[in-house]
Amino acid sequence: MQDNKNLSEIENENQKIIDNKELNLLESLIPVVILMCLLAYNIFLVESQEWLGAYTNQYILLMGGAVAAIVGVFNKVAFKTMITEVWENWKSVFVPIMILFLVGALAGTWLVSGIIPAMVYYGLQVLSPEIFLPASVIIAAIISIATGSSWTTSATVGIALIGIGSALGIPTGMIAGAVISGAYFGDKMSPLSDTTNLAPAMAGTDLFTHIKYMAYTTVPTIIVTLIVFAILSAKVDTTGDADVSNLLVSIDNTFNITPLLFIVPGVVIAMILMKTKPLIALGVGVLLAAIFAMIFQADVLASLSDSKIGTIINSILTDTQIQTDNEKLTELFASGGMNGMLWTIFLIVCAMVFGGIMDAIGALAKITKSLLAVASSIFGLFASTVVSCLGLNIVASDQYLALVIPGKMFKKAYEDKGLAPENLSRTLEDSGTVTSVLIPWNTCGAYQSGVLGVSVADYFVYAIFNYLSPFTTLLFAALNIKIRQLVKK
């Protein structure tokens, strides 16, 4: 997802898979079943989905973790072992959490400095409704290939595209789905991405063989995705040219719009391309935006508070709302700052509790081994890998574990079937990397939802590339298309 020298800084290749011979499969599934039942109850039977308050999903994950801990105690797992594994999980997401805080600060400062309004202003003149969705896929894909990070893509051009599309009257779920589809295509195909490096490392092949072999399933999937979004763009109801003209006037009346504002996002993207640590790059983006706000948006700052510095600090920390003479723009030009990221961060923290305890008690290894045991045919092996990756994205709440654990568990099975390791690495990416964003409590789903301001439920059906990818890889396996055999010496 993120560049291995960039966003994550997690050495997943060295992660240990904990086995527990005392634990059986039924016991391993108890926490999963209870978690799924509680989540299903909240989603389908609670009208506001706030059964336990605003943090219901977080509390449910903690309940699941408590059940897993009880199962672990009955199977001779020391409480200290569970705490240690949870702590390791928390350490692994420290950088992403810091990035989320900075993205919140970035959104606030880029709003009051006029950067986001400028993106919307110029984007409305370039991106017409008829091509907006497929164009969003392509733009996100290009940025993601260049940076190796779907997270960076969403935090920069993704936010801008949400703003532009919303102003055009396109549903935010569609826009987010287009951005995520393009971002994850680029993430998969970029040699700078850490998951693209991690998958072949787990399977035992080299990076560029992996990318080349992955293109067989990835390119047809993105083509289908583009076709679907082109159809959606042609059919979606938008505000029309007249309303767009009114929006442009309203933005121009509220902000001092100038192309010079693009210096800030340009600097941030350039720093990321130069392998600058994201915390530094995003921090520079916040600082430069604050300076540009003082220079270009003095009137906006004055309208929000008597103190310009106080307004900027407030935009970094908490809610900011820019009033315009257009109701749609007033709704659009709002930011929660760092405070707006707390729900997402708490979700990630709770997900790491559940995933860490499940790993510590040996449940993750037991479930994966059980899937491996039923893989008698070549197609069954591919299907078991896909199910394992999907299941770990749900249960462990982390895409890296969804690559590492199946990668280590299934490696020998692929060799025994005479299959080249790139079959495994491709399947890991097609089912582990891309589906992580479809799970609300997974670190990736929580991040993308928080950054783009669109719930997973709203963008799920439109994240076409992400849910088509596992089906594509299974179709290729069923039809024996590009299933490479090991070369016998």
HELIX and SHEET records of a PDB file:
HELIX    1   1 ASN A   12  ASN A   14  5                                   3    
HELIX    2   2 LEU A   25  LEU A   45  1                                  21    
HELIX    3   3 THR A   56  PHE A   74  1                                  19    
HELIX    4   4 PHE A   79  SER A   92  1                                  14    
HELIX    5   5 PHE A   94  VAL A  112  1                                  19    
HELIX    6   6 ILE A  115  VAL A  126  1                                  12    
HELIX    7   7 PHE A  132  THR A  147  1                                  16    
HELIX    8   8 SER A  150  THR A  153  1                                   4    
HELIX    9   9 SER A  154  GLY A  158  3                                   5    
HELIX   10  10 ILE A  159  LEU A  168  1                                  10    
HELIX   11  11 THR A  172  MET A  189  1                                  18    
HELIX   12  12 ASP A  194  ALA A  203  1                                  10    
HELIX   13  13 LEU A  207  LYS A  235  1                                  29    
HELIX   14  14 GLY A  240  THR A  254  1                                  15    
HELIX   15  15 PRO A  259  PHE A  262  5                                   4    
HELIX   16  16 ILE A  263  LEU A  273  1                                  11    
HELIX   17  17 PRO A  278  PHE A  296  1                                  19    
HELIX   18  18 ALA A  298  LEU A  304  1                                   7    
HELIX   19  19 LYS A  308  LEU A  317  1                                  10    
HELIX   20  20 GLU A  327  LEU A  332  1                                   6    
HELIX   21  21 MET A  338  MET A  341  5                                   4    
HELIX   22  22 LEU A  342  ALA A  360  1                                  19    
HELIX   23  23 ALA A  363  ALA A  373  1                                  11    
HELIX   24  24 ILE A  378  VAL A  395  1                                  18    
HELIX   25  25 GLN A  399  ASP A  416  1                                  18    
HELIX   26  26 PRO A  421  LEU A  428  1                                   8    
HELIX   27  27 GLU A  429  THR A  433  3                                   5    
HELIX   28  28 VAL A  434  LEU A  438  5                                   5    
HELIX   29  29 THR A  443  LEU A  452  1                                  10    
HELIX   30  30 VAL A  456  TYR A  459  1                                   4    
HELIX   31  31 PHE A  460  TYR A  462  5                                   3    
HELIX   32  32 ILE A  464  ALA A  478  1                                  15    
SHEET    1   A 2 THR A 320  GLN A 321  0                                        
SHEET    2   A 2 ALA A 334  SER A 335 -1                                        
END                                                                             
